[in-house]
């Protein structure tokens, strides 16, 4: 079984657990540890202990991104063989917009991890942040972030269109799959509705 087929046949609660369940549990553990340290300690909590938790954020982001983007790719590309013969889907455009957010978010995660690792040392040494560097980074990241959001919206659009085209077995317009688009957008809710139908599509010949 390929990875694509694994995503198509995965249960909705599997996907929900990987994308939201585990990160939420980690967040509860992190917040509980921080509050316990503040409430039970006679001295102010050590900032380095708090920053140690942030080192795990890139791992959680990769888990979230890997599951979410893997699911998006699996529907968009894995169901192409079930699209009616007369309907053409712009898969090349989808692939371009699909990989741009992945590269951006991976680089962003690495950058955040490096910054969080260096921040405690800088605080201990009494260093001051480089305002010019921070301003330049914001100036670059801000427009890139909006472009990445556009790419993600297009991917959601393409996935919803593919899903509905396979379901209806005809050419579709946005009015046909606007509901699916918003369910994919609000993934924690939509996954419980869409994935069971995807399972049936994957099982059908």
C-alpha positions as protocol buffer text, in pm:
chain_id: "A"
residue {
  index: 1
  type: UNK
  ca { x: 0 y: 0 z: 0 }
}
residue {
  index: 2
  type: UNK
  ca { x: 139 y: 339 z: -100 }
}
residue {
  index: 3
  type: UNK
  ca { x: 149 y: 641 z: 130 }
}
residue {
  index: 4
  type: UNK
  ca { x: -126 y: 801 z: -77 }
}
residue {
  index: 5
  type: UNK
  ca { x: -350 y: 499 z: -31 }
}
residue {
  index: 6
  type: UNK
  ca { x: -270 y: 500 z: 340 }
}
residue {
  index: 7
  type: UNK
  ca { x: -400 y: 855 z: 372 }
}
residue {
  index: 8
  type: UNK
  ca { x: -705 y: 782 z: 160 }
}
residue {
  index: 9
  type: UNK
  ca { x: -797 y: 480 z: 372 }
}
residue {
  index: 10
  type: UNK
  ca { x: -704 y: 631 z: 709 }
}
residue {
  index: 11
  type: UNK
  ca { x: -985 y: 683 z: 957 }
}
residue {
  index: 12
  type: UNK
  ca { x: -1092 y: 1036 z: 1039 }
}
residue {
  index: 13
  type: UNK
  ca { x: -989 y: 1003 z: 1403 }
}
residue {
  index: 14
  type: UNK
  ca { x: -639 y: 891 z: 1301 }
}
residue {
  index: 15
  type: UNK
  ca { x: -588 y: 1212 z: 1105 }
}
residue {
  index: 16
  type: UNK
  ca { x: -743 y: 1426 z: 1377 }
}
residue {
  index: 17
  type: UNK
  ca { x: -520 y: 1271 z: 1643 }
}
residue {
  index: 18
  type: UNK
  ca { x: -201 y: 1333 z: 1444 }
}
residue {
  index: 19
  type: UNK
  ca { x: -284 y: 1690 z: 1348 }
}
residue {
  index: 20
  type: UNK
  ca { x: -458 y: 1819 z: 1660 }
}
residue {
  index: 21
  type: UNK
  ca { x: -474 y: 1556 z: 1933 }
}
residue {
  index: 22
  type: UNK
  ca { x: -101 y: 1515 z: 1997 }
}
residue {
  index: 23
  type: UNK
  ca { x: -20 y: 1890 z: 1967 }
}
residue {
  index: 24
  type: UNK
  ca { x: -305 y: 1972 z: 2208 }
}
residue {
  index: 25
  type: UNK
  ca { x: -180 y: 1716 z: 2461 }
}
residue {
  index: 26
  type: UNK
  ca { x: 170 y: 1862 z: 2435 }
}
residue {
  index: 27
  type: UNK
  ca { x: 32 y: 2212 z: 2488 }
}
residue {
  index: 28
  type: UNK
  ca { x: -159 y: 2102 z: 2799 }
}
residue {
  index: 29
  type: UNK
  ca { x: 153 y: 1933 z: 2938 }
}
residue {
  index: 30
  type: UNK
  ca { x: 366 y: 2239 z: 2864 }
}
residue {
  index: 31
  type: UNK
  ca { x: 120 y: 2481 z: 3023 }
}
residue {
  index: 32
  type: UNK
  ca { x: 68 y: 2253 z: 3324 }
}
residue {
  index: 33
  type: UNK
  ca { x: 442 y: 2227 z: 3381 }
}
residue {
  index: 34
  type: UNK
  ca { x: 487 y: 2601 z: 3351 }
}
residue {
  index: 35
  type: UNK
  ca { x: 205 y: 2681 z: 3595 }
}
residue {
  index: 36
  type: UNK
  ca { x: 328 y: 2416 z: 3840 }
}
residue {
  index: 37
  type: UNK
  ca { x: 676 y: 2566 z: 3826 }
}
residue {
  index: 38
  type: UNK
  ca { x: 540 y: 2915 z: 3891 }
}
residue {
  index: 39
  type: UNK
  ca { x: 299 y: 2810 z: 4168 }
}
residue {
  index: 40
  type: UNK
  ca { x: 527 y: 2569 z: 4353 }
}
residue {
  index: 41
  type: UNK
  ca { x: 861 y: 2742 z: 4325 }
}
residue {
  index: 42
  type: UNK
  ca { x: 1004 y: 2979 z: 4582 }
}
residue {
  index: 43
  type: UNK
  ca { x: 1208 y: 3148 z: 4310 }
}
residue {
  index: 44
  type: UNK
  ca { x: 1107 y: 3278 z: 3968 }
}
residue {
  index: 45
  type: UNK
  ca { x: 1101 y: 2999 z: 3707 }
}
residue {
  index: 46
  type: UNK
  ca { x: 1413 y: 2950 z: 3501 }
}
residue {
  index: 47
  type: UNK
  ca { x: 1347 y: 3091 z: 3151 }
}
residue {
  index: 48
  type: UNK
  ca { x: 1570 y: 2825 z: 2998 }
}
residue {
  index: 49
  type: UNK
  ca { x: 1333 y: 2552 z: 3121 }
}
residue {
  index: 50
  type: UNK
  ca { x: 1042 y: 2724 z: 2951 }
}
residue {
  index: 51
  type: UNK
  ca { x: 1235 y: 2775 z: 2628 }
}
residue {
  index: 52
  type: UNK
  ca { x: 1326 y: 2405 z: 2626 }
}
residue {
  index: 53
  type: UNK
  ca { x: 962 y: 2329 z: 2548 }
}
residue {
  index: 54
  type: UNK
  ca { x: 975 y: 2550 z: 2241 }
}
residue {
  index: 55
  type: UNK
  ca { x: 1244 y: 2327 z: 2092 }
}
residue {
  index: 56
  type: UNK
  ca { x: 973 y: 2066 z: 2036 }
}
residue {
  index: 57
  type: UNK
  ca { x: 752 y: 2303 z: 1838 }
}
residue {
  index: 58
  type: UNK
  ca { x: 925 y: 2233 z: 1503 }
}
residue {
  index: 59
  type: UNK
  ca { x: 872 y: 1860 z: 1560 }
}
residue {
  index: 60
  type: UNK
  ca { x: 502 y: 1917 z: 1624 }
}
residue {
  index: 61
  type: UNK
  ca { x: 478 y: 2144 z: 1322 }
}
residue {
  index: 62
  type: UNK
  ca { x: 637 y: 1878 z: 1102 }
}
residue {
  index: 63
  type: UNK
  ca { x: 393 y: 1620 z: 1239 }
}
residue {
  index: 64
  type: UNK
  ca { x: 101 y: 1854 z: 1173 }
}
residue {
  index: 65
  type: UNK
  ca { x: 225 y: 1961 z: 831 }
}
residue {
  index: 66
  type: UNK
  ca { x: 318 y: 1609 z: 725 }
}
residue {
  index: 67
  type: UNK
  ca { x: -27 y: 1476 z: 807 }
}
residue {
  index: 68
  type: UNK
  ca { x: -227 y: 1769 z: 673 }
}
residue {
  index: 69
  type: UNK
  ca { x: -31 y: 1816 z: 351 }
}
residue {
  index: 70
  type: UNK
  ca { x: -6 y: 1441 z: 302 }
}
residue {
  index: 71
  type: UNK
  ca { x: -384 y: 1419 z: 323 }
}
residue {
  index: 72
  type: UNK
  ca { x: -429 y: 1711 z: 84 }
}
residue {
  index: 73
  type: UNK
  ca { x: -188 y: 1557 z: -167 }
}
residue {
  index: 74
  type: UNK
  ca { x: -350 y: 1216 z: -139 }
}
residue {
  index: 75
  type: UNK
  ca { x: -696 y: 1347 z: -224 }
}
residue {
  index: 76
  type: UNK
  ca { x: -579 y: 1584 z: -496 }
}
residue {
  index: 77
  type: UNK
  ca { x: -354 y: 1332 z: -671 }
}
residue {
  index: 78
  type: UNK
  ca { x: -470 y: 995 z: -541 }
}
residue {
  index: 79
  type: UNK
  ca { x: -824 y: 1042 z: -671 }
}
residue {
  index: 80
  type: UNK
  ca { x: -722 y: 1162 z: -1017 }
}
residue {
  index: 81
  type: UNK
  ca { x: -777 y: 817 z: -1166 }
}
residue {
  index: 82
  type: UNK
  ca { x: -1141 y: 840 z: -1055 }
}
residue {
  index: 83
  type: UNK
  ca { x: -1202 y: 1177 z: -1224 }
}
residue {
  index: 84
  type: UNK
  ca { x: -1429 y: 1142 z: -1532 }
}
residue {
  index: 85
  type: UNK
  ca { x: -1239 y: 1114 z: -1860 }
}
residue {
  index: 86
  type: UNK
  ca { x: -1382 y: 1436 z: -2002 }
}
residue {
  index: 87
  type: UNK
  ca { x: -1280 y: 1652 z: -1705 }
}
residue {
  index: 88
  type: UNK
  ca { x: -934 y: 1809 z: -1697 }
}
residue {
  index: 89
  type: UNK
  ca { x: -777 y: 1905 z: -1366 }
}
residue {
  index: 90
  type: UNK
  ca { x: -483 y: 2147 z: -1347 }
}
residue {
  index: 91
  type: UNK
  ca { x: -254 y: 1917 z: -1152 }
}
residue {
  index: 92
  type: UNK
  ca { x: 69 y: 2096 z: -1251 }
}
residue {
  index: 93
  type: UNK
  ca { x: -53 y: 2424 z: -1106 }
}
residue {
  index: 94
  type: UNK
  ca { x: -162 y: 2242 z: -792 }
}
residue {
  index: 95
  type: UNK
  ca { x: 181 y: 2081 z: -748 }
}
residue {
  index: 96
  type: UNK
  ca { x: 356 y: 2418 z: -769 }
}
residue {
  index: 97
  type: UNK
  ca { x: 126 y: 2581 z: -514 }
}
residue {
  index: 98
  type: UNK
  ca { x: 144 y: 2269 z: -297 }
}
residue {
  index: 99
  type: UNK
  ca { x: 521 y: 2264 z: -250 }
}
residue {
  index: 100
  type: UNK
  ca { x: 569 y: 2639 z: -193 }
}
residue {
  index: 101
  type: UNK
  ca { x: 402 y: 2637 z: 153 }
}
residue {
  index: 102
  type: UNK
  ca { x: 592 y: 2323 z: 252 }
}
residue {
  index: 103
  type: UNK
  ca { x: 931 y: 2477 z: 176 }
}
residue {
  index: 104
  type: UNK
  ca { x: 834 y: 2804 z: 343 }
}
residue {
  index: 105
  type: UNK
  ca { x: 698 y: 2642 z: 660 }
}
residue {
  index: 106
  type: UNK
  ca { x: 998 y: 2409 z: 693 }
}
residue {
  index: 107
  type: UNK
  ca { x: 1239 y: 2702 z: 668 }
}
residue {
  index: 108
  type: UNK
  ca { x: 1022 y: 2902 z: 908 }
}
residue {
  index: 109
  type: UNK
  ca { x: 1021 y: 2615 z: 1159 }
}
residue {
  index: 110
  type: UNK
  ca { x: 1399 y: 2580 z: 1143 }
}
residue {
  index: 111
  type: UNK
  ca { x: 1439 y: 2955 z: 1189 }
}
residue {
  index: 112
  type: UNK
  ca { x: 1209 y: 2959 z: 1492 }
}
residue {
  index: 113
  type: UNK
  ca { x: 1392 y: 2662 z: 1643 }
}
residue {
  index: 114
  type: UNK
  ca { x: 1730 y: 2830 z: 1600 }
}
residue {
  index: 115
  type: UNK
  ca { x: 1600 y: 3155 z: 1745 }
}
residue {
  index: 116
  type: UNK
  ca { x: 1449 y: 2982 z: 2048 }
}
residue {
  index: 117
  type: UNK
  ca { x: 1773 y: 2792 z: 2108 }
}
residue {
  index: 118
  type: UNK
  ca { x: 1981 y: 3109 z: 2097 }
}
residue {
  index: 119
  type: UNK
  ca { x: 1741 y: 3329 z: 2296 }
}
residue {
  index: 120
  type: UNK
  ca { x: 1816 y: 3192 z: 2648 }
}
residue {
  index: 121
  type: UNK
  ca { x: 2190 y: 3234 z: 2592 }
}
residue {
  index: 122
  type: UNK
  ca { x: 2139 y: 3588 z: 2469 }
}
residue {
  index: 123
  type: UNK
  ca { x: 1924 y: 3671 z: 2774 }
}
residue {
  index: 124
  type: UNK
  ca { x: 2182 y: 3527 z: 3014 }
}
residue {
  index: 125
  type: UNK
  ca { x: 2459 y: 3726 z: 2848 }
}
residue {
  index: 126
  type: UNK
  ca { x: 2255 y: 4045 z: 2859 }
}
residue {
  index: 127
  type: UNK
  ca { x: 2247 y: 4075 z: 2482 }
}
residue {
  index: 128
  type: UNK
  ca { x: 2004 y: 4299 z: 2299 }
}
residue {
  index: 129
  type: UNK
  ca { x: 1810 y: 4197 z: 1988 }
}
residue {
  index: 130
  type: UNK
  ca { x: 1913 y: 4345 z: 1655 }
}
residue {
  index: 131
  type: UNK
  ca { x: 1616 y: 4569 z: 1574 }
}
residue {
  index: 132
  type: UNK
  ca { x: 1729 y: 4623 z: 1216 }
}
residue {
  index: 133
  type: UNK
  ca { x: 1758 y: 4250 z: 1151 }
}
residue {
  index: 134
  type: UNK
  ca { x: 1418 y: 4184 z: 1306 }
}
residue {
  index: 135
  type: UNK
  ca { x: 1261 y: 4458 z: 1094 }
}
residue {
  index: 136
  type: UNK
  ca { x: 1416 y: 4318 z: 777 }
}
residue {
  index: 137
  type: UNK
  ca { x: 1292 y: 3968 z: 859 }
}
residue {
  index: 138
  type: UNK
  ca { x: 939 y: 4097 z: 918 }
}
residue {
  index: 139
  type: UNK
  ca { x: 953 y: 4287 z: 589 }
}
residue {
  index: 140
  type: UNK
  ca { x: 1041 y: 3965 z: 407 }
}
residue {
  index: 141
  type: UNK
  ca { x: 820 y: 3724 z: 599 }
}
residue {
  index: 142
  type: UNK
  ca { x: 504 y: 3937 z: 591 }
}
residue {
  index: 143
  type: UNK
  ca { x: 445 y: 3933 z: 211 }
}
residue {
  index: 144
  type: UNK
  ca { x: 569 y: 3574 z: 184 }
}
residue {
  index: 145
  type: UNK
  ca { x: 321 y: 3470 z: 448 }
}
residue {
  index: 146
  type: UNK
  ca { x: 31 y: 3615 z: 251 }
}
residue {
  index: 147
  type: UNK
  ca { x: 148 y: 3443 z: -67 }
}
residue {
  index: 148
  type: UNK
  ca { x: 175 y: 3113 z: 118 }
}
residue {
  index: 149
  type: UNK
  ca { x: -179 y: 3163 z: 249 }
}
residue {
  index: 150
  type: UNK
  ca { x: -296 y: 3212 z: -110 }
}
residue {
  index: 151
  type: UNK
  ca { x: -120 y: 2889 z: -212 }
}
residue {
  index: 152
  type: UNK
  ca { x: -289 y: 2699 z: 70 }
}
residue {
  index: 153
  type: UNK
  ca { x: -629 y: 2838 z: -23 }
}
residue {
  index: 154
  type: UNK
  ca { x: -575 y: 2729 z: -382 }
}
residue {
  index: 155
  type: UNK
  ca { x: -476 y: 2380 z: -266 }
}
residue {
  index: 156
  type: UNK
  ca { x: -793 y: 2362 z: -57 }
}
residue {
  index: 157
  type: UNK
  ca { x: -990 y: 2476 z: -362 }
}
residue {
  index: 158
  type: UNK
  ca { x: -830 y: 2210 z: -581 }
}
residue {
  index: 159
  type: UNK
  ca { x: -886 y: 1934 z: -325 }
}
residue {
  index: 160
  type: UNK
  ca { x: -1252 y: 2031 z: -281 }
}
residue {
  index: 161
  type: UNK
  ca { x: -1300 y: 2041 z: -659 }
}
residue {
  index: 162
  type: UNK
  ca { x: -1134 y: 1703 z: -706 }
}
residue {
  index: 163
  type: UNK
  ca { x: -1337 y: 1549 z: -426 }
}
residue {
  index: 164
  type: UNK
  ca { x: -1669 y: 1679 z: -560 }
}
residue {
  index: 165
  type: UNK
  ca { x: -1582 y: 1594 z: -920 }
}
residue {
  index: 166
  type: UNK
  ca { x: -1519 y: 1233 z: -822 }
}
residue {
  index: 167
  type: UNK
  ca { x: -1833 y: 1224 z: -611 }
}
residue {
  index: 168
  type: UNK
  ca { x: -2062 y: 1370 z: -880 }
}
residue {
  index: 169
  type: UNK
  ca { x: -1872 y: 1224 z: -1177 }
}
residue {
  index: 170
  type: UNK
  ca { x: -1906 y: 1544 z: -1379 }
}
residue {
  index: 171
  type: UNK
  ca { x: -1752 y: 1888 z: -1428 }
}
residue {
  index: 172
  type: UNK
  ca { x: -1810 y: 2103 z: -1122 }
}
residue {
  index: 173
  type: UNK
  ca { x: -1815 y: 2473 z: -1039 }
}
residue {
  index: 174
  type: UNK
  ca { x: -1733 y: 2642 z: -711 }
}
residue {
  index: 175
  type: UNK
  ca { x: -2099 y: 2649 z: -613 }
}
residue {
  index: 176
  type: UNK
  ca { x: -2097 y: 2268 z: -622 }
}
residue {
  index: 177
  type: UNK
  ca { x: -1811 y: 2228 z: -375 }
}
residue {
  index: 178
  type: UNK
  ca { x: -1820 y: 2547 z: -167 }
}
residue {
  index: 179
  type: UNK
  ca { x: -1928 y: 2340 z: 134 }
}
residue {
  index: 180
  type: UNK
  ca { x: -1636 y: 2101 z: 93 }
}
residue {
  index: 181
  type: UNK
  ca { x: -1400 y: 2397 z: 51 }
}
residue {
  index: 182
  type: UNK
  ca { x: -1497 y: 2538 z: 389 }
}
residue {
  index: 183
  type: UNK
  ca { x: -1489 y: 2195 z: 552 }
}
residue {
  index: 184
  type: UNK
  ca { x: -1131 y: 2152 z: 432 }
}
residue {
  index: 185
  type: UNK
  ca { x: -1052 y: 2504 z: 547 }
}
residue {
  index: 186
  type: UNK
  ca { x: -1191 y: 2420 z: 893 }
}
residue {
  index: 187
  type: UNK
  ca { x: -1007 y: 2090 z: 892 }
}
residue {
  index: 188
  type: UNK
  ca { x: -1069 y: 1983 z: 1257 }
}
residue {
  index: 189
  type: UNK
  ca { x: -1443 y: 1974 z: 1184 }
}
residue {
  index: 190
  type: UNK
  ca { x: -1445 y: 1890 z: 815 }
}
residue {
  index: 191
  type: UNK
  ca { x: -1222 y: 1584 z: 846 }
}
residue {
  index: 192
  type: UNK
  ca { x: -1500 y: 1400 z: 1032 }
}
residue {
  index: 193
  type: UNK
  ca { x: -1736 y: 1454 z: 739 }
}
residue {
  index: 194
  type: UNK
  ca { x: -1508 y: 1433 z: 436 }
}
residue {
  index: 195
  type: UNK
  ca { x: -1277 y: 1146 z: 528 }
}
residue {
  index: 196
  type: UNK
  ca { x: -1547 y: 875 z: 554 }
}
residue {
  index: 197
  type: UNK
  ca { x: -1654 y: 964 z: 199 }
}
residue {
  index: 198
  type: UNK
  ca { x: -1290 y: 957 z: 88 }
}
residue {
  index: 199
  type: UNK
  ca { x: -1261 y: 609 z: 240 }
}
residue {
  index: 200
  type: UNK
  ca { x: -1552 y: 490 z: 26 }
}
residue {
  index: 201
  type: UNK
  ca { x: -1401 y: 648 z: -286 }
}
residue {
  index: 202
  type: UNK
  ca { x: -1069 y: 477 z: -220 }
}
residue {
  index: 203
  type: UNK
  ca { x: -1236 y: 139 z: -172 }
}
residue {
  index: 204
  type: UNK
  ca { x: -1446 y: 163 z: -488 }
}
residue {
  index: 205
  type: UNK
  ca { x: -1305 y: 27 z: -813 }
}
